[in-house]
Amino acid sequence: MLTERDILEAWLAEKSSRHFYRLTSDMVAAFDYRGPQFGHPSNYASIKLVATPSCDFSVDSAVIYPASVSLSYANQLLLAIGRAAADELFSAARYPYRGCKLVVQEVGWDDIMSSEVAIYRAARGALSKLCQEGQWTLEY
């Protein structure tokens, strides 16, 4: 029998192995997420990411959020973007698309309609574009 822990440890070991796709040229990926229910707190966010080739995966932010977004919440939003990257880039194929550095350049935010969930969904959309439209090479 395999436990959840067994599966996740094996997944992490495989996804962090030496085989991965590396971005070969810079790319900008953007996405506007608009959910189905106007006025709902997880209904809107947009994001613009700049991806550059790198052997080590990382996510950083150059965003200046509105004053209503505290520093601790901005850090939570960056973690939500990181989770979106793990779900979209690391899980998209047998070998992960992790050979890049991501910098969040812009975020569209609304104090009523935006949330961690909305920024996660916007990031997934942008990262899907990056995965599909970016130029990648398999590293061994």
N, C-alpha and C positions, 0 to 999 in steps of 0.2 A: 504494500500500500504506500502511496505517495501522499505526503501531507502538503498543505498549502506552503509551508515553510520550505520543504524539499523542492517544490516546483519553482518558487520564487528565487531561491538560492541558485538553482541550476540556470534559470533564465538570466539572472544577473551575471553569472559567470560567463555564459555564452555571449551575452550582449556587450560585455566589456572585454571580450577576447581580442586577439590581434586582427581578425577579419572584420572589416567595416567599410562602408562607403564614405569617401572623402569628397567634399565639394571641391571643384577645380577652379571655379571663378566666383567672384562676388555676385550676390543677388539680393534684390530687395523684394520682400513678399509682404503684401498687405491684405487685410480682410476686414470687412464690416459685418458684424453679427447683429442681426435684428430678429428677435424672437417673435413668437406669435401673439403675445398679449401686451398691448400698449400699456405703459405705466407699471409693469411688473418689474421688480428689482433685478431680475436676471434677463432683461429683454434687449439690452443694447451695450455694445462695446466695439471699438475698432482698434486695430493694431497695425503698426508698420515695423517690420523687422529687417535689419540688415544682417545678412549672413556672409561670413568670410571663411575661406578655407583655413583649417587648423587641424592638427593631429589630436588636440585635446578639446573635447566638447565643453562649452561653457555658455551661460546665459547671463547677460548683464543688462542694465537699464540706463538710458540717458534721458528718461522721461521726467519732466517736471509736472507733477500732478497738481490739481487744484488744492487750495488750502484745506478743503474739507476732507482730503485723503491724508491721514496721518502717516508718519514714517513707518510705523509698525504694519499698518494696513498695506502700504506700498510694498513692503517686503512680502506680505502674504500674496499680493497680486503677482509679484515676480516668481514666487513659488508655484502659483497656479499656472503661469506660463511654462515653468520648468516641468510640471506634471504633464502639460499638454505636449511638450517636446518628447518626453519619455513615451507617452501614448502614441504619438504620431510618427516620430522619427525612429524610435528604437523598436517599435512593434510592427512597423509597416511591412517588413520583409524578413527573410531568414537572417540577413546581416543588417545591422543597424546603420542608419544614415546619421552618424555621429561625428563625422570629420569636419566640424565647422564650429565657429564661434558666432553666437547670436547676440545682437545688441538691439534692444527695444528702443526705437527712435521716437515713436509717437504712439499715443493711446488716446482714442476718443472715449470720453467718460461723461456720464450724466449722473448727477448725485441721486436721482430718483430711480433711474432705470438700469444702472450698471452695478455689477457685483463681481466677486471672484468667479462665479459660474460663467457669467457673460464674457469676462476676459479670457477664461479658459477656452470657451467656444470660439472666440475670435482668433486666439492663438492657434487652435487646431486648424482653423481654415487657412490661415497664413502658412502654417507649417506643411499642410497638405500640398499647397502650391509649391513650396520650396522643394519638397520631396519629388513632386511630379515634373516640375519645370526646370529645376536646377540641373547643372551639369555635374555628375558624380562619377567617380572611378572607384573600383573595388580595390582596397588595400589588403595585402596578404602579410 
